[in-house]
Amino acid sequence: SAPGSRAAALTTAPAAPAGSKEALARRLRARARDAESDRRWADAVAQWEVLVLLQPEEPAHRESLDAARRAALDVGTAHWKVAEAARTRRNPEAAVLAYLTVLAADPRHAGAAA
């Protein structure tokens, strides 16, 4: 196959059925809101990140992403303090549980991931 033929094939592929982007966006919004309701902030952040990429023209997606990131950071910070206090008290079980809670809220948390 010629080097440029794949790119040409990608640009000439038929468009997705009408409404599929909107249907996907509806499903992602519902998942993000469900995750927020359940306080699963990492999941909510992931859904909003995809929505921002899918529909960058929607400012509400960016606002919701920012709010979910703030919530994840707040939960992570609070549980980080609990984890550090448990570690200081030499209570490794409580510390591990709190560190895992930090990572559940914010998987990229540098301290908890270390």
Helices and strands as residue ranges (DSSP letters): H 5-11, H 20-37, H 41-54, H 59-88, H 92-105, H 110-113
